[in-house]
Amino acid sequence: MNGVAGRAWAWTRVGVLALLWGSTFLWIELALDALTPAQVTLSRCVLGTATLLVACLGSGRRLPRGRAVWGHLVVAAFFCNALPFAMFSIGQQTVDSGVAGVLNATTPLWSLLIGVVIGSEGGLRLARLAGLLLGFAGVVLIFAPWQTAGPVGWGALAIVAAAASYAVGFAYMGRNLVGRGVPTISLSAAQLIAATGLTSLTLPAGGLAPIQIDPETVLAVVVLGVVATGITFHLTYRIIAAEGATNAATVGYLLPVVSVALGAVVLDEPFSLRIAAGMAVVLVGVALTRRPEQTLSPSASADTPSAMSAPRA
């Protein structure tokens, strides 16, 4: 497949992936209508784990072995799954799904900041520094701290914390888990097992509350767990293993657009001019931080860690 047909297929694939990943916030919002944040978090971990275990064993792969590997998996599961999943569920009690998707797009900004701190990014060029400052300025615009009763607040802080946690988790996974001879399907399945164990510890904090399940909640939880957690987490692991591809970065740009569109159309969420401006500033900032260094060739710049896509909720 080449030419126009090849490009059309590539963009179709990008659109499908963006729709799957960007819909995560919608499913969380619907699940929270009947479940507590702890129940939503545990449900998506359990269903995601079951999905990847079936895929792992069905493909003839085994789970990783060795105490050291599982130690790394537990740390990664905390920062990349258990903590951010919980923060998104808590945050979306007061934050619309569309805004949650926009705040999630700050993950590359946190990744760049962490890379500078640990030395993996070297120095900051002017454009990337401007992007970093612009991105966080957009977050402030969305927060609107000058308003006494804005639509965000502690819930938005929880979501920003989740985005930062993703950045820590992905950096840890890239350094300690991928590229060591273990298939990504085995790693992703094992990590969600560890995340399920960690999340189970939160059951006393609202996880044991009685629930009333309806068909809409069941559908939301199943899609959230199987598709938006299991399948997309494995794809994210593959992105990390490949050090970020151009198509993956493109999906990252589309995620906030998908989450905002679904929130407005499906949930009739309000979308103010201020939030729209904040979203635009965040995306411009992220785009600037992903500009390849002039000293790199086009092929090399596409494979650098800075091209990693925005992580998924």
Salt bridges, closest charged atoms under 4 A:
GLU121 OE1 - ARG128 NH1 3.08
GLU293 OE1 - ARG125 NH1 3.46
GLU293 OE2 - ARG128 NH1 3.38
